[in-house]
Amino acid sequence: MSISENIRKQMNDSSWIRKMFEEGIILKEKYGTENVFDLSLGNPNAEPPDKLKSVMNSIINNDEKGLHRYMPNAGFQDTRKSIANNINSETNLNFTEEEIIMTCGAAGAINVFLKSILDQDDEVIIISPYFAEYLFYIKNHNGIPVISRSNKDFLPNLEDLSKKINNKTKAILINSPNNPSGVIYHDEIIKQLGLLLEKFEKKYEKSIYLVSDEPYRKVVYEKKCPYIFNFYKNSVVVTSFSKDLGLAGERIGYIAFNPKISNKSDLIDAAIFSNRTLGFVNAPAISQRIVKELQDSVIDITFYKSKRDFLYKELIRIGYKCILPQGAFYMFPKSPIKNDEKFVQILQSKRVLVVPGVGFGTPSHFRISYCVDDSTLEGSIKGFEEAFNEI
């Protein structure tokens, strides 16, 4: 065999978003791009804040020597300090630059942390609906993904979660605001989750890490997304600036370790080592210098909110059942038929492309990405209505 059988299997298992993307190419060639409504990819289309250009110009025109040289693998100290100060403004936990490691996006951050904590067959629990790549990130480092169901509101089902935790559990990986549902994990659910993990830490006499993936933290509408740090000691945030600053292609993010976390020095040293040996080495220098100056900036949230409001109103009018997203730029309606894959195919026949919920561990639903041009969103409504009425 020319490639790893493990990779071949994972490629086949991850085919849904890729498949919809490829179907979109075929449909666009056949009907024209303007007649195909691709809502399958979560590619943020809000432009970065205006301040970005002035910051970039300042960096480019800086005559300081060594601007592009290597830096410590954890990242520039002043960038990490800027991020720590920003977190402190919300948590009052006295973060310093020592608790921050710059990474190549949130994906890099997750892989770095999992590489640092997992031994062969350690388990990491993820909660459905989940970002599909989590399965592969865990397997990258010889871990075993364990799926816990959410409740009807797409929040952690603590009863089910308690049945999944055992002596092999190394971490719980959550995502809030959530991709694909847009649901925010509120204070009370995080508090209860923290209390549950404390109970199991005592039972098994070991640390169980709560890892929160938060690239949509600032892409929120009616309410803010709470930090997990004040609710659980052994907590870590992995995140990026892809969505809140519109910098997805720059692959810049970080890991933030709770200052009170157990074995902090060992964990941070391990993560810095993993950052280097996984091949990231360090986050890009220019991107680090940019985000240092943009900690108080964010994209125009109304850009996505107006799209959310339009789409939700239209889907409810047609007859779909859906939870109103509180953040991110995804919607996760219930499929009118139990077989979400079949319904996605019906939508595809109407030239509307979405992703079936089975790809996120939650069948009978489908994900819509509304980070698209208004014309694409508006043009899709006819297809959504025709498919619903056909069923």
Stockholm file with secondary structure:
# STOCKHOLM 1.0

chainA/1-391         MSISENIRKQMNDSSWIRKMFEEGIILKEKYGTENVFDLSLGNPNAEPPDKLKSVMNSIINNDEKGLHRYMPNAGFQDTRKSIANNINSETNLNFTEEEIIMTCGAAGAINVFLKSILDQDDEVIIISPYFAEYLFYIKNHNGIPVISRSNKDFLPNLEDLSKKINNKTKAILINSPNNPSGVIYHDEIIKQLGLLLEKFEKKYEKSIYLVSDEPYRKVVYEKKCPYIFNFYKNSVVVTSFSKDLGLAGERIGYIAFNPKISNKSDLIDAAIFSNRTLGFVNAPAISQRIVKELQDSVIDITFYKSKRDFLYKELIRIGYKCILPQGAFYMFPKSPIKNDEKFVQILQSKRVLVVPGVGFGTPSHFRISYCVDDSTLEGSIKGFEEAFNEI
#=GR chainA/1-391 SS CCSCHHHHHHHHHTHHHHHHHHHHHHHHHHHCGGGCEECCCCCCCSCCCTHHHHHHHHHHTCCCTTTTSCCCTTCCHHHHHHHHHHHHHHHCSCCCGGGEEEESHHHHHHHHHHHHHCCTTCEEEEESSCCTHHHHHHHHTTCEEEEECBCTTSSBCHHHHHHHCCTTEEEEEEESSCTTTCCCCCHHHHHHHHHHHHHHHHHHTSCCEEEEECTTTTCBSSSCCCCSTTTCSSEEEEEESTTTSSCGGGCCEEEEECTTCTTHHHHHHHHHHHHHHTTCCSCCHHHHHHHHTCTTCCCCTHHHHHHHHHHHHHHHHHTCCCCCCSBTTEECCBCSSSCHHHHHHHHHHTTEECEEGGGGTCTTBEEEECCSCHHHHHHHHHHHHHHHHHC
#=GC SS_cons         CCSCHHHHHHHHHTHHHHHHHHHHHHHHHHHCGGGCEECCCCCCCSCCCTHHHHHHHHHHTCCCTTTTSCCCTTCCHHHHHHHHHHHHHHHCSCCCGGGEEEESHHHHHHHHHHHHHCCTTCEEEEESSCCTHHHHHHHHTTCEEEEECBCTTSSBCHHHHHHHCCTTEEEEEEESSCTTTCCCCCHHHHHHHHHHHHHHHHHHTSCCEEEEECTTTTCBSSSCCCCSTTTCSSEEEEEESTTTSSCGGGCCEEEEECTTCTTHHHHHHHHHHHHHHTTCCSCCHHHHHHHHTCTTCCCCTHHHHHHHHHHHHHHHHHTCCCCCCSBTTEECCBCSSSCHHHHHHHHHHTTEECEEGGGGTCTTBEEEECCSCHHHHHHHHHHHHHHHHHC
//
